[in-house]
């Protein structure tokens, strides 16, 4: 049978091998999937290659789609389809890149899992590597199901042209079933990993370890309203991480890398022997979160000097906190220490021109050169898990337990304890607390959609005029790009978009 094995995964693995200078393999051996994975170093190299697409996904377009077109942040960048919901199956904006790069990542993970399973390396060593690959694959699936909703689901090793054609013809599958399947698999594999914080795992390389595995179980289960698994997973994280109060909030700034509270980050600095992410696009999110405009050739941003950022940044029309964020969710004067990290209206005592409030230093990249952003992007950290525990116990009716976790987060932020009034108000407070604590951390849209309030919140609080003109309920999920629907022989389609006659330009 004709083999179509590994395509880019072999190239990616080979690239990491040569960059890390840890192996000197014969390229003729590398291209054969049955000759690779012969030792632990080769397994590590192949796994490193599986991380590469994460950086391709987490660019400024994806960021705008899930953070900058919500109730808490917006941008009037006229060139950004995603910011104004000018998206449809024919012109899916960020959807094109997210779809392509996520599927590549899944294919690489599945190929690597198959290679690990065939490897002659000892079984007690292989199981941890396979677990890591499955945790990483679950994150790719998490992005797909959160961004597009129901998508095809498979876990087969794509070995032949026939395999590829069969998968290409698959239609949408129930995302809840996909997530439940992944949860069951992770519950089997995650215990095989060292049960330690990410920062304590394997030299702090930032791999998908047990902490990321439990977080993925919690995230997938939250979508499915499977509160028991949310609690189970987050309690494992609680055992690893301990009291939230020991982690300074200042560590959440994206410039602070692989800090003790971190569970998973998208890294932008190569570390020998670690996971290396190679940016395909130079425009990092600092370029769309800095105060604007920048005076050319200076370190003056919106008429204010910001020395730590420097004078070589290139800025674009940025995201800005909405009035709802500034005056309701995280209004000034309450002593919340997070506000000065999330948003600023002045710097070093000098107000920005026009009194504008901008995204805060949490997102800025010190010494940024042009568009290149060498911050790490915070994807998951422990405070998220604590708030998931508050949410899960609230949904199960254990309000006192819920308050304990909610107030753990509030206490670190310098806020007074929240006292129970009723279940509805507690649920609302937990949701607002997620907005305050996790502002700009790659997940606001996903929270709103899984709560079933995304459309109402955007219409009520994102006042960008083109958002108000264009947004439709179908935009809760991105459309599968029409070119992919064609390739599937129309097994894939976008019925929600068809209801609103949003089939093309």
ZIZI-V767896 format. One record per helix or strand of 2 or more residues. SS is the DSSP state (2 for helix, 1 for strand). FROM is the first residue (numbers start at 1). LEN is the number of residues. If there is no record, write none. Layout:
SS;FROM;LEN / SS;FROM;LEN
This chain:
2;7;14 / 2;27;4 / 2;40;11 / 2;52;6 / 2;60;7 / 1;73;2 / 2;81;4 / 2;94;25 / 2;123;26 / 2;161;8 / 2;175;18 / 2;198;3 / 2;210;14 / 2;227;15 / 2;244;3 / 2;249;4 / 1;262;5 / 2;285;4 / 1;300;2 / 1;304;2 / 1;320;2 / 2;323;7 / 2;339;4 / 1;343;2 / 1;346;2 / 1;350;2 / 2;353;3 / 1;358;2 / 1;369;2 / 1;377;5 / 2;382;14 / 2;399;15 / 2;423;15 / 2;444;8 / 2;454;8 / 2;465;6 / 2;473;4 / 2;482;6 / 2;495;5
